Amino acid sequence: MKLIIATIKPFKLDEVREALTEAGIRGMMVTEIKGFGTQSGHTEIYRGAEYTVNFVPKIKLELVVADQIAEQIADTIARTARTGKIGDGKIFVLDVEQALRVRTGETDDDAL
């Protein structure tokens, strides 16, 4: 099993969720986060005063998938979230040792 962690632009969430649903993903965790990278924040004007936004709002997706579809799912996220502009996000794929569905006691692939 693989854990896919992706950060994307907030306005891309619905489009990515629809693409993942079409790819057979039945669930994921979504968190609103703030961060910075190459984009490094930006300057905004609010009520005539200029201020710097150091952390940019992003969405973090976390989903656990079977090994054989991990690359396909990461590609689906990347293709759907891409705008071609700085700050499109990152995707990390990690190994998962064990999964357990609390309600039924199913483990590993059966728990997904």
matplotlib code that plots the C-alpha trace (Angstrom):
import matplotlib.pyplot as plt

x = [0.0, 1.1, 0.2, -0.1, 0.2, -0.5, -0.6, -2.7, -4.2, -7.6, -9.6, -8.5, -10.0, -13.3, -11.7, -9.1, -11.8, -13.9, -10.9, -10.0, -13.6, -13.6, -10.3, -12.0, -10.9, -13.6, -12.2, -9.5, -8.7, -8.6, -7.1, -6.8, -3.2, -0.9, 2.7, 5.4, 8.0, 9.2, 6.1, 7.3, 4.1, 3.0, 2.1, -1.5, -3.2, -6.0, -7.8, -5.0, -2.3, 0.2, 1.2, 3.0, 1.3, 4.1, 2.1, 0.0, -3.3, -3.2, -5.2, -3.5, -4.9, -4.0, -5.1, -3.9, -4.1, -3.0, 0.6, -0.4, -2.5, -0.3, 1.6, -1.7, -3.3, -0.3, -0.3, -4.1, -3.6, -0.6, -2.4, -5.6, -4.1, -1.6, -2.1, 1.5, 2.1, 4.3, 2.7, 0.9, 1.9, 3.8, 3.0, 4.8, 4.3, 5.2, 5.0, 2.3, 3.1, -0.4, -4.0, -6.9, -10.6, -11.8, -15.5, -14.9, -11.4, -10.4, -6.7, -4.4, -5.9, -9.3, -9.4, -9.1]
y = [0.0, 3.6, 6.8, 9.7, 13.2, 16.0, 19.8, 21.6, 25.0, 25.4, 26.1, 22.8, 20.6, 19.8, 19.0, 16.7, 15.0, 14.3, 12.9, 10.7, 9.4, 8.5, 6.7, 4.5, 6.3, 5.9, 8.2, 10.6, 13.1, 16.8, 19.5, 23.3, 24.3, 27.2, 27.0, 28.4, 27.1, 28.6, 30.8, 32.4, 34.3, 37.6, 41.2, 42.4, 45.7, 45.8, 49.0, 51.0, 49.4, 47.0, 43.9, 40.7, 37.3, 34.9, 31.7, 30.7, 28.8, 25.3, 22.1, 18.9, 15.5, 12.3, 8.9, 5.3, 3.2, -0.3, -0.5, -1.3, 1.9, 4.4, 5.7, 6.1, 8.0, 10.3, 11.0, 11.8, 14.3, 15.9, 16.2, 17.5, 20.0, 21.4, 25.1, 25.6, 28.4, 28.5, 27.1, 24.1, 21.9, 18.7, 15.0, 12.6, 8.8, 6.8, 3.1, 2.1, -0.8, -1.5, -0.3, -1.3, -0.5, 0.3, -0.7, -4.2, -5.1, -5.6, -5.0, -3.9, -3.9, -5.1, -2.0, 0.4]
z = [0.0, -0.6, 1.1, -1.4, 0.1, -2.4, -1.9, -4.5, -5.1, -3.4, -6.5, -8.1, -5.3, -6.9, -10.3, -8.6, -6.5, -9.6, -11.5, -8.5, -8.2, -11.9, -11.3, -8.6, -5.4, -2.8, 0.0, 0.9, 3.6, 2.8, 5.0, 4.5, 5.0, 4.6, 3.5, 1.3, -1.2, -4.4, -4.5, -1.2, -0.5, -2.1, -1.4, -1.1, -0.5, 2.0, 2.8, 1.3, 3.3, 1.7, 3.6, 2.8, 2.9, 3.9, 3.8, 0.8, 1.3, -0.1, 0.2, 1.4, 0.1, 1.8, 0.4, 0.8, -2.3, -3.5, -4.7, -8.3, -8.8, -6.8, -9.9, -11.9, -9.0, -8.5, -12.3, -12.2, -9.4, -11.1, -14.5, -13.0, -10.5, -13.0, -14.1, -15.4, -12.9, -9.9, -6.7, -8.4, -5.5, -4.7, -4.5, -2.2, -2.3, 0.8, 1.8, 4.3, 6.6, 7.8, 7.5, 9.8, 9.3, 12.8, 12.2, 10.8, 11.8, 8.1, 7.5, 4.7, 1.2, 2.5, 4.8, 1.8]

ax = plt.figure().add_subplot(projection="3d")
ax.plot(x, y, z, "-o")
ax.set_aspect("equal")
plt.show()
